[in-house]
Amino acid sequence: MIVRPTTSPSLFAFSRVDRGELVEYLAVFNHSRTEFLSATVPTSQPDGAKLLPLLDSRSPASPASSPTLVVEPHGTVRVSLAPLQFVLWRAAAPLP
């Protein structure tokens, strides 16, 4: 598990990288009861890589309701979560 620092103290994020496939999974949790939060989160992905939604606490049966994340320069993504929401993303491609 790789704990990821965020630009918001009410967001907790971590990554897991599957050793066999070298695929990164990114989980982000908003533990605020009242605030809709946006933050920048670092990843292990190269610029332009995509992370696809795998599980969304708002609609577990339909994770596609969450946006696909595109990695910005310096390996960061921008996430936005409602109060007490979490989302799990999976990298579209393995790490190089």
C-alpha positions, 0 to 999 in steps of 0.5 A: 500500500502506498499512502498518497498525500492529498491537497485536502486534509479530509481526503485519504488516498492510497494506491496498490500495485498488482505485482504480477500485472503491474496495474495500479489501483487508486482508492480515495475516501472523503471522510468529511460529513459536510464538504464536497471536496476536490484535491490533487492526488499523486499516482505512479502513472505517466503523464496522459495515462488513464485511470478507469472507475472500478467502484463508486460508493454512490452507485456500486452497481454502476461505477461508470458514473464516476469520471475517468481520471487523466494523469496530469503533468508530474503524475497527479490526478484531480479528484472530486468527492461528495461527503462520505464518498469513496471511489476506486480506480484501476489504471487502463494500462500496466506501468512501464 
